[in-house]
């Protein structure tokens, strides 16, 4: 019978061949470590994709922190990088206490953001109308996700978990063990936005409604969905007076940011005050009885310039901001107090200026802005009006004169701004000190009217700056009722 055994000299069957592409894929999958992998619900918010998944409080504390997976930066108006508002210690400590004490540690949604090209999404099938089930993978080496909303909750979680994670079950109480187990298993919803543009993320954060009110100054620089905020932010960067002196963070975060930039922390005006002053000079005047009214007026101004210049909205806003910064900086180099800041930046501080001059307040800034706006409306040179303000108006706080109060008793009052920008009071030492009178609209508007009357009388070239048409155009008078009646004087000479 013929043997079927293979001869030792027979050739060896060829091994199965594997393509180079398959080998490369295999090598890639083996060698690429993963930072995060989750199954979640993939949806859209308009043209922005987002995925929602769940992580435990333990996982949030150990993985979703700023040392490992997440990235956090304080918002900086001069940076193109997305940034957060400053952290309030009491806020995250209260969250930590709540998580440790409550039997229902519900945390809400933590929102993060990431570039779409930094993640891998594998579709797993439909999960409903406009909802897809998908697997999210973030490989080691990818850019870190940015924390969009939830930085206080994130820090509170980390602090709470650190209190219980290493307890010794042999010595711990039943309650301590229960707290640890509760936090280890409690679910937290994480929503990841596939977006990386700073302006988009800042605007979303401000407008989506967060758990803690955002200060108006920070809204003014983060929410760039409005013309007034975009214009104000540009003026802050372009103006020598405002650059690095405009505040929008808390004092602690502002100092830390200044230190990282190698400069002094000089809090002069808040960002919302600068924004309002810029809009004033741009043509709004003091007609902005509401943010919407301010926006409507600015929109009309910008639209008209777009037609005249043949430019897009961004170009017009940038050009307008450049012109406004130049007008403001002329006043910065000319008006007493500001002038000292410009000439002696090394040995004259913002604190000294604010203690010595009445225009160290938002109301004082608005007064000067309104006068510049009136000059432009009247077809006059803003520089001419600024020169007159510098010559004719006593801006120092210690410019006092003798007066009498309502009972006829002798007092000291400011020679020009008493009852508008200034309220003088006697200190315990007996010295009369001119304090601020507040930022009420009626007060700084009356201060602006008085400045306009004074400089118009002093310089005939400025006569039209104080006429009724000018006052109506900037909002200091009503077209129907004429010029407002002057407030009754509280003091007499």
Secondary structure, DSSP 8 states (H G I E B T S, - for coil): -------TTS---------HHHHHHHHHHHH--EEEEEEEEEEEETTEEEEEEEEEHHHHHHTSSTTTTEE--B--TT-SS--B----HHHHHHHHHHHHH-SS----EEEEEE-GGGSEEEEEEEEETTEEEEEEEEETTS--EEEEE-HHHHHHHHHHHHHHTT--TTTS-HHHHHHHHHHHH-EEEEEEEE---HHHHHHHHHHS--SS---HHHHHHH-TTSHHHHHHHHHHHH-TTTTTTEE-S-HHHHHHHHHHTTS-----EEHHHHHHHHHIIIIITT--SSHHHHHHHHHHHHHHHHHHHT--HHHHHHHHHHHHHHHHHHHHHHSTTHHHHHH-TTTS-HHHHHHHBGGGSHHHHHHHHHHHHHHHHTT--HHHHHHHHHHH---BTT-EEEEE-TTS-EEEEETTTBTTTEEEEE-TTS-EEEEE----HHHHHHHHHHHHHHHHHH-GGGGGGGSHHHHHHHTSEETTTEE------S-B-
